[in-house]
Amino acid sequence: MVNSRTLRAAQQYMTRELLSYEAELFDLLYHDIGDFATQNASKIVNQDRKISIYGVRGVGKTTAMQGVLLRALSTSKDRKIIPVTITVKGAKAASNIKELEDAFYRSVISGILEVAEFKKKESKLKKGTQKYAPWIGRKITEASSLVFPPLAYASDIAEKGIKWLVTRLKQTDIETILTSTTIDTRNVADILINRLEETETSLIFVIDELDKVNSDTVLSDFFDGNQSWFQGKRGILSLTYTFGESIKETVASSVRRLSTIEKYPGVTTQKDAEKIIHSRAFLGISQIQENEKNVIKTTQEILPPETIKTILNVSVPNTYLMLERTYEAIQRAIELNSKTVKPEHVYEEETEIQHPTLLEYQVLTLLSKGRTTPTDAAERLDKKPPSITRVLKGMMNKNWVTRVGSGKRAYYSLTARGDAAKKRHETTK
């Protein structure tokens, strides 16, 4: 019987982030949209390709890249692969190319260190399956059996490489190297990578957060100045929407010298939405119901196709927003004592469904072509800067735009909700 307890269970994993293929639930909750990971893992591993993907924030680029690593590991067979996730910490604070390069190459070393430390986490990951329902634990174990052996091998190779590096640089440990302010981070990263490649392994790099740098000039200069490093690597790079369709030509030309650029679509079909939402609800409900068939039936009952269609329509293509909307819709169903989540539970509060003014629409249209500063927006729209600043502040409160930086270096970008507001204005003309 469906009750509030069942609905709360369905909520439990709805908004859980999937940041790493190592997470015990990644294989269960991850859905390969459009066979993106399957197709690109083969290109990257077997054809030595480099790919840059772009899309709005929350569309699922980070998860998709982790899916590529998962696919590469699970199908590696006799090929030795070292998957390296480079999350560029400090990119947002970098004000010049030197600072950005230092942040990037430190993150390269940290990414290899993460691989080296996998063996320390392996037993903990395996023990984690015990807290789930038996059939869930079995599914996790089956998925892990494909990934753990090649990853354990990669971890062993990376660990030996890290120890060799520490000895080579005559340091006490790797943390001393990572926190040093005097080392040449690019040189150290290259020394370590060359050592790993001597073991006849294939390093695959997944690069994230690099595009958070506040200056287009700094970013394009970084790509131009580090082409030789990227050209010798295989992997995938994530870029935000403003560096995609509305990418500035200087950055676009720089990135295209390094890799192909393609748009990551996100969730655009009901089939994809159902698989993602149902898998999360199923996992939660399985914690309170013993029969697997009943869990499947209950999941489909409380989240019927018409509801998921509504969720998709107001969220496409933003995966993050889709899951947040699902969570909120379940909460409304609980508050209204409903046994199922209905389409009317999905719609936002009336205060959120607002139509932009003419000036707001003009600014949103401008931002749809790329991020900009208030001064540039005022100049291009032939408006006074104070009025543009007020409009941008108001739209930030509505979550229609987002800002990075501050003062004269503040850049505004369009959000998924801002794009939806823009479209609402266009449909009412």
PLY file of the C-alpha trace (Angstrom):
ply
format ascii 1.0
element vertex 429
property float x
property float y
property float z
element edge 428
property int vertex1
property int vertex2
end_header
0.00 0.00 0.00
1.31 3.42 -0.97
1.50 5.88 1.92
3.63 8.83 2.99
6.36 6.45 4.18
6.62 5.00 0.68
6.75 8.45 -0.90
9.44 9.58 1.51
11.44 6.47 0.66
11.13 7.36 -3.04
12.59 10.78 -2.23
15.62 9.40 -0.42
18.03 9.10 -3.36
16.26 11.41 -5.78
18.74 14.29 -5.57
21.87 12.30 -4.69
24.81 13.53 -6.77
26.76 11.11 -8.94
30.20 12.67 -8.92
32.40 9.60 -9.34
32.19 6.24 -11.06
33.72 4.82 -7.86
30.55 5.48 -5.83
28.80 2.22 -4.99
25.50 3.45 -6.48
26.90 4.99 -9.65
26.25 2.02 -11.92
22.69 1.62 -10.55
21.66 5.27 -10.85
23.66 6.32 -13.90
21.88 6.25 -17.26
23.91 6.52 -20.46
21.87 9.14 -22.35
22.03 8.56 -26.08
24.80 5.97 -25.59
27.15 8.89 -25.03
29.56 6.97 -22.77
29.48 3.82 -24.89
30.34 5.65 -28.09
32.93 8.03 -26.69
34.75 5.56 -24.44
35.56 3.53 -27.54
36.73 6.61 -29.45
38.93 7.83 -26.61
40.46 4.48 -25.65
40.84 2.87 -29.07
41.20 5.88 -31.37
43.12 8.23 -29.05
40.49 10.93 -29.47
40.01 14.09 -27.39
36.52 15.52 -26.99
35.18 18.72 -25.43
31.52 18.74 -24.42
29.38 21.72 -23.50
25.93 22.36 -22.06
24.15 24.40 -19.39
25.17 23.86 -15.79
23.27 20.92 -14.32
22.74 19.19 -17.67
24.84 16.23 -16.50
28.24 16.77 -18.11
30.25 15.71 -15.05
28.19 12.55 -14.63
28.47 11.77 -18.35
32.26 12.05 -18.21
32.38 9.74 -15.23
30.20 7.38 -17.26
32.86 7.36 -19.97
35.45 6.25 -17.39
33.09 3.57 -16.07
32.50 2.26 -19.58
36.21 2.31 -20.42
37.09 0.34 -17.28
34.28 -2.21 -17.60
35.18 -3.00 -21.23
38.96 -2.67 -20.99
39.59 -6.46 -21.01
43.36 -6.84 -21.51
44.02 -3.14 -22.00
45.58 -1.38 -19.03
43.79 1.90 -18.28
44.46 4.56 -15.67
41.40 6.86 -15.38
42.35 10.31 -14.07
39.69 12.83 -13.03
41.12 16.35 -13.03
38.83 18.63 -11.02
40.55 21.99 -11.37
40.39 23.49 -7.90
41.21 27.17 -7.87
40.20 27.92 -11.45
37.61 30.47 -10.34
40.18 32.39 -8.28
42.81 32.44 -11.05
43.33 35.98 -12.34
46.11 35.23 -14.82
47.45 32.38 -16.90
50.23 31.53 -14.45
47.75 31.02 -11.59
45.46 28.96 -13.80
48.33 26.76 -15.01
49.47 26.16 -11.44
45.93 25.22 -10.35
45.51 22.92 -13.35
48.76 20.96 -13.02
48.37 20.59 -9.25
44.94 19.12 -9.99
46.54 16.70 -12.48
48.84 15.38 -9.74
45.91 15.23 -7.27
43.86 13.28 -9.82
46.57 10.63 -10.12
46.84 10.54 -6.32
43.10 9.80 -6.15
43.63 6.76 -8.38
46.52 5.62 -6.17
44.30 5.74 -3.09
41.52 3.61 -4.54
42.77 0.41 -2.90
42.38 2.04 0.51
38.71 2.68 -0.25
37.91 -0.63 -1.95
37.04 -2.62 1.19
34.91 0.26 2.48
33.00 0.37 -0.82
32.38 -3.37 -0.69
31.16 -3.20 2.92
28.80 -0.39 1.93
26.64 -2.84 -0.03
25.48 -4.46 3.22
23.22 -1.53 4.12
21.02 -2.03 1.04
18.35 -4.59 0.26
19.81 -8.01 -0.76
18.99 -7.69 -4.46
20.41 -4.16 -4.49
23.60 -5.38 -2.85
23.82 -8.13 -5.46
23.48 -5.64 -8.30
26.17 -3.41 -6.80
28.50 -6.40 -6.42
27.91 -7.51 -10.00
28.68 -4.02 -11.31
31.77 -3.71 -9.11
33.15 -7.03 -10.33
33.71 -5.48 -13.77
35.30 -2.26 -12.57
37.27 -3.14 -9.44
39.94 -5.46 -11.00
41.15 -2.99 -13.68
40.81 -0.09 -11.24
42.78 -1.97 -8.56
45.54 -2.55 -11.12
45.49 1.16 -12.07
45.62 2.05 -8.37
48.69 -0.13 -7.86
50.52 1.44 -10.82
49.57 4.98 -9.73
50.67 4.30 -6.13
54.08 3.11 -7.31
54.35 6.18 -9.53
53.56 8.52 -6.64
56.14 6.86 -4.39
58.72 7.08 -7.18
57.96 10.79 -7.66
58.40 11.55 -3.95
61.78 9.80 -3.98
62.81 11.47 -7.25
62.08 14.94 -5.86
63.61 14.05 -2.46
60.46 15.02 -0.57
58.89 13.46 2.52
55.50 12.74 0.94
53.19 13.72 -1.92
51.37 16.34 0.20
54.65 18.23 0.57
54.87 18.39 -3.22
51.23 19.46 -3.63
51.53 22.29 -1.11
54.93 23.54 -2.25
55.01 27.08 -3.64
58.36 26.63 -5.38
57.93 23.56 -7.57
57.22 23.71 -11.30
53.83 21.95 -11.25
53.72 21.29 -14.99
57.16 19.72 -14.95
56.29 17.55 -11.97
53.00 16.44 -13.57
54.82 15.57 -16.79
57.51 13.59 -14.95
54.82 11.55 -13.17
52.77 10.96 -16.33
55.86 9.88 -18.28
56.70 7.42 -15.52
53.21 5.92 -15.65
53.29 5.65 -19.43
56.49 3.61 -19.18
54.33 0.82 -17.71
52.49 0.63 -21.05
49.24 1.88 -19.56
46.74 4.20 -21.25
45.94 7.31 -19.24
42.46 8.75 -19.83
41.89 12.26 -18.53
38.51 13.70 -17.58
38.80 17.46 -17.01
36.17 19.41 -15.06
35.78 22.88 -13.52
38.44 24.41 -15.78
35.88 26.72 -17.36
35.06 28.42 -14.06
37.85 30.90 -14.67
36.35 34.40 -14.79
38.22 35.66 -17.84
37.74 34.46 -21.41
41.17 35.87 -22.26
42.90 33.92 -19.49
41.14 30.72 -20.55
41.96 31.08 -24.24
45.56 31.98 -23.39
45.74 28.88 -21.21
44.57 26.63 -24.05
46.92 28.31 -26.52
49.91 28.09 -24.19
49.33 24.46 -23.25
48.40 22.92 -26.59
51.35 20.56 -26.56
50.22 19.07 -23.23
46.66 18.47 -24.40
47.60 17.19 -27.84
49.54 14.31 -26.38
46.65 13.10 -24.24
43.39 11.19 -24.68
40.30 12.20 -22.76
37.33 14.48 -22.43
36.88 18.10 -21.31
33.72 19.72 -19.90
32.72 23.30 -20.77
29.68 25.32 -19.73
27.02 26.53 -22.14
28.56 29.97 -22.48
31.69 28.30 -23.81
29.61 26.22 -26.21
27.11 27.58 -28.72
27.84 31.09 -27.52
31.54 30.47 -27.11
33.69 33.49 -27.87
35.71 33.01 -31.03
39.07 33.35 -29.26
38.21 30.52 -26.88
36.51 28.45 -29.60
39.51 28.55 -31.91
41.80 27.64 -29.00
39.72 24.63 -27.96
39.26 23.39 -31.53
43.01 23.10 -31.91
42.95 20.60 -29.05
39.83 18.54 -29.66
36.47 18.22 -31.32
33.62 20.14 -29.66
30.12 18.76 -29.31
27.00 19.60 -27.35
25.93 17.26 -24.56
22.13 17.01 -24.95
21.08 16.13 -21.41
17.65 14.64 -20.79
15.41 15.36 -23.78
13.19 12.25 -24.05
10.60 10.81 -21.71
12.28 7.41 -21.91
15.52 8.85 -20.50
13.64 10.78 -17.81
11.72 7.67 -16.72
14.87 5.57 -16.43
16.68 8.17 -14.34
13.76 9.04 -12.04
12.47 5.46 -11.64
15.93 4.07 -10.81
16.25 6.52 -7.92
12.74 5.97 -6.62
13.24 2.18 -6.92
16.41 2.32 -4.84
14.69 4.28 -2.08
11.55 2.13 -1.95
13.65 -1.05 -1.91
14.82 -0.06 1.56
11.33 -0.53 3.02
9.81 -3.26 0.80
11.15 -6.80 0.60
9.79 -7.99 -2.74
11.63 -6.69 -5.81
8.63 -7.08 -8.15
6.45 -5.11 -5.76
9.05 -2.34 -5.61
9.02 -2.06 -9.40
5.23 -1.94 -9.44
5.07 0.65 -6.65
7.66 2.85 -8.36
5.64 2.91 -11.58
2.40 3.59 -9.69
3.58 6.59 -7.69
5.44 8.16 -10.65
3.25 7.51 -13.72
4.24 8.51 -17.29
2.06 11.63 -17.37
3.79 12.99 -14.26
7.27 12.34 -15.60
6.26 13.96 -18.88
5.29 17.10 -16.95
8.57 17.04 -15.00
10.50 16.74 -18.25
8.59 19.57 -19.93
9.47 22.07 -17.21
13.07 20.88 -16.76
14.47 19.87 -20.16
17.41 19.43 -20.62
18.65 20.11 -17.07
19.07 16.82 -15.18
19.75 18.58 -11.88
16.58 20.63 -12.18
14.57 17.57 -13.23
15.55 15.67 -10.09
14.95 18.71 -7.88
11.47 19.10 -9.40
10.74 15.42 -8.81
11.77 15.70 -5.16
9.56 18.78 -4.70
6.63 17.12 -6.47
6.85 14.11 -4.16
6.91 16.47 -1.19
3.71 18.16 -2.40
2.06 14.77 -2.84
2.95 13.93 0.78
1.59 17.25 2.06
-1.67 16.74 0.13
-2.03 13.12 1.32
-1.93 11.86 -2.25
-1.00 8.23 -2.97
0.61 9.15 -6.29
2.62 12.05 -7.64
0.34 13.86 -10.08
1.15 16.39 -12.81
-0.40 19.20 -10.77
2.17 18.50 -8.03
4.99 19.36 -10.45
4.15 22.91 -11.36
6.06 25.59 -9.54
4.46 28.03 -7.17
2.68 30.83 -9.02
5.18 33.37 -7.72
7.92 31.50 -9.61
6.05 31.35 -12.92
6.60 34.93 -13.98
6.80 36.55 -17.38
9.74 38.87 -18.02
9.30 42.55 -18.73
10.46 43.86 -22.10
13.81 44.98 -20.68
14.26 41.69 -18.83
13.50 39.84 -22.07
16.06 41.94 -23.95
18.72 41.12 -21.35
17.80 37.42 -21.37
18.05 37.37 -25.16
21.45 39.01 -24.98
22.66 36.48 -22.39
21.41 33.59 -24.53
24.22 34.52 -26.92
26.88 34.42 -24.19
27.79 35.74 -20.78
28.39 39.48 -20.40
29.08 42.25 -17.89
26.49 44.88 -16.88
28.53 47.57 -18.67
28.66 45.59 -21.92
24.96 44.78 -21.67
24.07 48.45 -21.15
26.17 49.47 -24.13
24.78 46.80 -26.46
21.18 47.50 -25.44
21.70 51.28 -25.40
20.47 51.55 -21.81
21.82 53.29 -18.72
24.10 51.02 -16.62
22.13 51.52 -13.35
18.92 50.24 -14.96
20.71 47.15 -16.30
22.27 46.49 -12.90
18.84 46.68 -11.22
17.33 44.32 -13.79
20.15 41.81 -13.38
19.83 41.90 -9.59
16.10 41.25 -9.86
16.62 38.38 -12.27
19.21 36.83 -9.96
16.56 36.75 -7.23
14.30 34.85 -9.66
17.15 32.49 -10.53
16.97 33.56 -14.18
20.63 34.56 -14.30
23.77 33.61 -12.42
26.90 35.64 -11.70
30.57 34.83 -11.42
33.14 37.34 -10.19
32.42 40.73 -8.65
32.72 44.42 -9.39
34.03 45.21 -12.86
34.87 41.52 -13.35
31.32 40.32 -12.73
29.90 38.23 -15.57
26.26 37.23 -15.86
25.02 34.06 -17.56
21.61 32.64 -18.43
20.23 29.80 -16.27
17.81 27.08 -17.32
14.98 28.99 -15.60
16.01 32.18 -17.35
15.88 30.40 -20.69
12.39 29.11 -19.81
11.27 32.67 -18.89
12.60 33.94 -22.21
10.62 31.28 -24.05
7.46 32.13 -22.06
7.73 35.74 -23.26
8.16 34.61 -26.84
5.10 32.35 -26.75
2.88 35.14 -25.42
3.81 37.69 -28.11
0 1
1 2
2 3
3 4
4 5
5 6
6 7
7 8
8 9
9 10
10 11
11 12
12 13
13 14
14 15
15 16
16 17
17 18
18 19
19 20
20 21
21 22
22 23
23 24
24 25
25 26
26 27
27 28
28 29
29 30
30 31
31 32
32 33
33 34
34 35
35 36
36 37
37 38
38 39
39 40
40 41
41 42
42 43
43 44
44 45
45 46
46 47
47 48
48 49
49 50
50 51
51 52
52 53
53 54
54 55
55 56
56 57
57 58
58 59
59 60
60 61
61 62
62 63
63 64
64 65
65 66
66 67
67 68
68 69
69 70
70 71
71 72
72 73
73 74
74 75
75 76
76 77
77 78
78 79
79 80
80 81
81 82
82 83
83 84
84 85
85 86
86 87
87 88
88 89
89 90
90 91
91 92
92 93
93 94
94 95
95 96
96 97
97 98
98 99
99 100
100 101
101 102
102 103
103 104
104 105
105 106
106 107
107 108
108 109
109 110
110 111
111 112
112 113
113 114
114 115
115 116
116 117
117 118
118 119
119 120
120 121
121 122
122 123
123 124
124 125
125 126
126 127
127 128
128 129
129 130
130 131
131 132
132 133
133 134
134 135
135 136
136 137
137 138
138 139
139 140
140 141
141 142
142 143
143 144
144 145
145 146
146 147
147 148
148 149
149 150
150 151
151 152
152 153
153 154
154 155
155 156
156 157
157 158
158 159
159 160
160 161
161 162
162 163
163 164
164 165
165 166
166 167
167 168
168 169
169 170
170 171
171 172
172 173
173 174
174 175
175 176
176 177
177 178
178 179
179 180
180 181
181 182
182 183
183 184
184 185
185 186
186 187
187 188
188 189
189 190
190 191
191 192
192 193
193 194
194 195
195 196
196 197
197 198
198 199
199 200
200 201
201 202
202 203
203 204
204 205
205 206
206 207
207 208
208 209
209 210
210 211
211 212
212 213
213 214
214 215
215 216
216 217
217 218
218 219
219 220
220 221
221 222
222 223
223 224
224 225
225 226
226 227
227 228
228 229
229 230
230 231
231 232
232 233
233 234
234 235
235 236
236 237
237 238
238 239
239 240
240 241
241 242
242 243
243 244
244 245
245 246
246 247
247 248
248 249
249 250
250 251
251 252
252 253
253 254
254 255
255 256
256 257
257 258
258 259
259 260
260 261
261 262
262 263
263 264
264 265
265 266
266 267
267 268
268 269
269 270
270 271
271 272
272 273
273 274
274 275
275 276
276 277
277 278
278 279
279 280
280 281
281 282
282 283
283 284
284 285
285 286
286 287
287 288
288 289
289 290
290 291
291 292
292 293
293 294
294 295
295 296
296 297
297 298
298 299
299 300
300 301
301 302
302 303
303 304
304 305
305 306
306 307
307 308
308 309
309 310
310 311
311 312
312 313
313 314
314 315
315 316
316 317
317 318
318 319
319 320
320 321
321 322
322 323
323 324
324 325
325 326
326 327
327 328
328 329
329 330
330 331
331 332
332 333
333 334
334 335
335 336
336 337
337 338
338 339
339 340
340 341
341 342
342 343
343 344
344 345
345 346
346 347
347 348
348 349
349 350
350 351
351 352
352 353
353 354
354 355
355 356
356 357
357 358
358 359
359 360
360 361
361 362
362 363
363 364
364 365
365 366
366 367
367 368
368 369
369 370
370 371
371 372
372 373
373 374
374 375
375 376
376 377
377 378
378 379
379 380
380 381
381 382
382 383
383 384
384 385
385 386
386 387
387 388
388 389
389 390
390 391
391 392
392 393
393 394
394 395
395 396
396 397
397 398
398 399
399 400
400 401
401 402
402 403
403 404
404 405
405 406
406 407
407 408
408 409
409 410
410 411
411 412
412 413
413 414
414 415
415 416
416 417
417 418
418 419
419 420
420 421
421 422
422 423
423 424
424 425
425 426
426 427
427 428
